[in-house]
Amino acid sequence: MTKIVFITGSMRKNSFNRQLANEIAGMIGSRADVSFLDYGDIPWMNQDIEFPAPSSISRVRSILQEADGIWICSPEYNGTIPGVLKNLLDWVSRSLDPNDPAGLSAVAGKKVTISGAGGRAKTGSVRSHLADLLTFMRMEVIGKDGTGIAVGAVGWKTDVLSLDKEQKAELNAQVDTFLKVISEK
């Protein structure tokens, strides 16, 4: 079965983007095996500890290597990529071969798509930055900068992400496209 790994750009357990990832996973349903990457234990990227890789990095790399697709749901921190997510991406972008810095990484060639929930700008800046970075990392970005969701006023007060009919339709279209591309291996 097709495997999709979700990565959220926030460590907060009930973040809007974790809620968004859960909504998308529900839309995928039984069409793929969905999991969520837990990466809160990885160290800050540091070439002094790159080889041999820390066990938490080896674990994360293995999970991502086994995935058919990766879906990133991220908030926007100060107009760009949250530090925890950037740190993860820095680690997984690195060559797996200590003798070949330009060698393949755990995510080279992987299909990836992007969504984000945030303010009125719908995380447009972070989604654009991620699309550029992921392309640089030699990943295949599906759907350009993906789908952005503006959290409504009620959501900010209740800490609950509520999607309207139009947002659900946009996300369902992204799900269908991503699953189709993944299945065309």
LINBELGI-V307789 format. One record per residue. PHI is phi as a letter, one per 30 degrees, with the letter a starting at -180 (NA if undefined). OMEGA is omega in radians with two decimals (none if undefined). BURIAL is I if it has 9 or more other ideal C-beta (glycine too) atoms within 8 Angstrom, else O. Layout:
phi:omega:burial
PHI:OMEGA:BURIAL
PHI:OMEGA:BURIAL
This chain:
phi:omega:burial
NA:3.11:O
e:-3.14:I
c:3.07:I
c:3.10:I
c:3.07:I
c:3.03:I
b:3.06:I
c:-3.08:I
d:3.12:I
b:3.11:I
d:-3.11:O
d:-3.05:O
e:-3.11:O
c:-3.12:O
d:3.09:I
e:-3.10:I
d:2.98:I
d:3.08:I
d:3.11:I
d:3.12:I
d:3.10:I
d:3.09:O
d:-3.12:I
d:3.11:I
e:3.08:I
d:3.11:O
d:3.11:I
d:3.10:I
h:-3.07:O
d:-3.13:O
d:3.11:O
a:3.03:I
d:-3.05:O
c:3.03:I
b:-3.12:I
c:-3.11:I
d:3.04:I
c:-3.09:O
b:-3.12:I
d:-3.09:O
c:-3.09:O
d:3.12:I
d:3.03:O
d:3.14:O
e:-3.09:O
a:-3.11:O
d:3.12:O
d:-3.13:O
c:-3.05:O
d:-3.14:O
b:-0.13:O
d:-3.08:O
d:3.02:I
e:-3.08:O
e:3.14:O
d:3.11:I
d:3.09:I
e:3.13:I
d:-3.13:O
d:3.13:I
d:-3.14:I
d:3.12:I
d:-3.10:I
d:3.10:I
d:-3.12:O
d:-3.10:O
d:3.00:I
d:3.13:I
a:-3.14:I
b:3.12:I
b:3.14:I
c:3.03:I
c:-3.02:I
b:2.95:I
d:3.10:I
c:3.10:I
c:-3.14:I
h:3.06:O
i:-3.10:O
a:-3.04:O
d:3.07:I
e:-3.09:I
e:-3.11:O
d:3.12:I
d:3.13:I
d:3.11:I
d:3.09:I
e:-3.12:I
d:3.07:I
d:3.12:I
d:-3.02:I
d:3.09:I
d:-3.05:O
d:3.11:I
e:3.07:I
d:-3.11:O
c:-3.11:O
d:-3.13:O
c:-3.12:O
b:-3.12:O
e:3.13:O
c:-3.11:O
d:-3.10:I
d:3.08:O
c:3.10:I
d:-3.07:I
c:3.14:I
e:3.13:I
i:-3.14:O
d:3.05:I
d:-3.07:I
b:3.02:I
b:-2.95:I
b:2.96:I
b:3.09:I
a:3.08:I
c:-3.13:I
a:-3.08:I
d:-3.07:O
e:-3.13:O
d:3.08:I
h:3.13:I
h:-3.09:I
e:-3.10:I
d:-3.12:I
d:3.14:I
d:3.08:I
d:3.11:I
d:3.13:I
d:3.14:I
e:3.11:I
d:-3.11:O
d:-3.10:I
d:3.05:I
d:3.10:I
e:3.14:O
d:3.12:I
i:3.04:O
c:3.11:I
c:-3.09:O
d:-3.13:I
c:3.11:I
i:3.13:I
h:-3.10:O
c:2.95:I
i:-3.03:I
c:3.07:I
c:-3.13:I
b:3.04:I
d:3.09:I
d:-3.12:I
d:-3.12:O
e:3.14:O
d:3.13:O
e:3.14:I
d:3.14:O
d:-3.04:O
c:-3.07:O
i:3.13:O
b:3.09:O
d:3.11:I
b:-3.10:O
c:3.07:O
d:-3.06:O
e:-3.13:O
d:3.12:O
d:3.10:I
d:3.13:I
d:3.13:O
d:3.12:I
d:3.10:I
d:3.09:I
d:3.11:O
d:3.10:I
e:-3.10:I
e:3.13:O
d:-3.10:I
d:3.13:I
d:3.12:I
d:-3.12:O
d:3.13:I
d:-3.09:I
d:3.14:O
d:-3.12:O
f:none:O
